[in-house]
Amino acid sequence: MDNSKDLSVDEVINRVRVEMSKRGEASFRTLVRTFQRFDKDNSGKLNVEEFEAGLKACGLFLPVVHIKMLIRKFDCDGDGLLSADEFYKALVGKLNRRRLAIVRQAFDKFDKDGSGVVDVEDLKGEYDASRHPAVLAGERTEKEVFEQFLNSFDGIGGNNDGRVTWDEFQSYYSEISSSLPFNDEYFVTMMENAWKIKEKMKIVIDANAEEAKKRDNRFRKIAALIKEKVDQKKKGNTSSLNAAHQMFKFFDIDNSGMLIYDEFVYALERLGVVMPELESRALFAAFDVSNSGRISYDEFVGAVYGKKKQQQEN
């Protein structure tokens, strides 16, 4: 992983999340088991050395400064130890509105009395694992996925009480959701196929609008970050556009006068912005107004400063 030191704790968590999501949903469970192995006293807490060793065992190599940032963030009682459970919850994250709704819809199909608890046996004849990400990727068979699903509630990872609570069901799908961070359609289709349900359209419309708003806010923040870096390059009477030209050259590695996707992503990572491919491609498309597959200097400046600023200084 990138060893950049000037990241916020949320950015560090996001980097770990992105790395984990690349490896699929099973990687999150592997992390849990690894932390349990390094938690010698079964306290649910890890010191710096244990936490670092656990991350390395999962192929995650963070600078010590980032590890200490995470320890401070998830030190719940001031004893200098990281709460593995709180870190894991932050890493997995919450289901967004649309995903939560389809997961709830699936659970409610079996929770006839609204008690928030269903029997494992009621789920066995209904669960279809054929569209599970791990099955489609060839990582596991349908039988293996189904067994893991049941073990989440009654087995290795469960409590063997023969029941599934809403919290357990939601937690299971939060883990899967983390491996599909920017693909709501895929997640929803998976749920529909697995549980033989159909998503309610009002939820789709409302959730899509909400996600679009979040994405636009995220893109504006990234553009603002680039603008901040541009302004830092201004010296004396140097104009904003001259400084922007220097930043464009920073992105334009091959000096072609146009930015391709790989140059764009590489430069963003050097600025400390790391995101999953689906999101970075969406950001690239937002800059690429002409839809040419490349970002021109004018498009770059327009995205960072806005068209009015560009026209004023031209």
Secondary structure, DSSP 8 states (H G I E B T S, - for coil): ----S---HHHHHHHHHHHHHHT-THHHHHHHHHHHHH-TT-SSEE-HHHHHHHHHHTT----HHHHHHHHHHT-SSSSS-EEHHHHHHHHH----HHHHHHHHHHHHTT-TTSSSEEEHHHHHTT---TT-HHHHTTSS-HHHHHHHHHHTTSSTTS--SSEEEHHHHHHHHHHHHHTSTT-HHHHHHHHHHHHT----HHHHHHHHHHHHHHHHHHHHHHHHHHHHHHHHT--TT--HHHHHHHHHHHH-TT-SSEE-HHHHHHHHHHTT----HHHHHHHHHHH-TT-SSSEEHHHHHHHHH-HHHHHHH-
